[in-house]
């Protein structure tokens, strides 16, 4: 008789992955980061269990968009008043360069409590320095063709 394997959260020890975002395309990098956060890179992936790893992203200000998305891509949000606020990707990069990659990854994760838990394991930093040296993150090459 065959049995289906179901992972449990206490069976996993989360690893730490270090990603350098220099000259990486936002969508490709965000897709690979979301896969690592969900745990889909492991053969023991279980949809209802958080089996993913921690991801530390450095140099978030050096990501690129393909084409002319810097001026055509718009981020919109609702403030509670009539109408929507919006800004271009270039304007958002000047103010909050870490939010561009963070929003792209957030929108690729599940829209439930488990997705919020997965997103809390993503650490994005502007510049090459990060405070997670004690966790010994392993460098990984994500977001390449």
Secondary structure, DSSP 8 states (H G I E B T S, - for coil): --------GGG----EEEEE-TT-BHHHHHHHHHHHHHTTTSTT--TTS----EEEEE-GGG-B-STTHHHH-EEEEE-SSSSEEEEEHHHHHHH-HHHHHHHHHHTTS-SSHHHHHHHTTEEE-SSS--S-GGGT-EE---S--
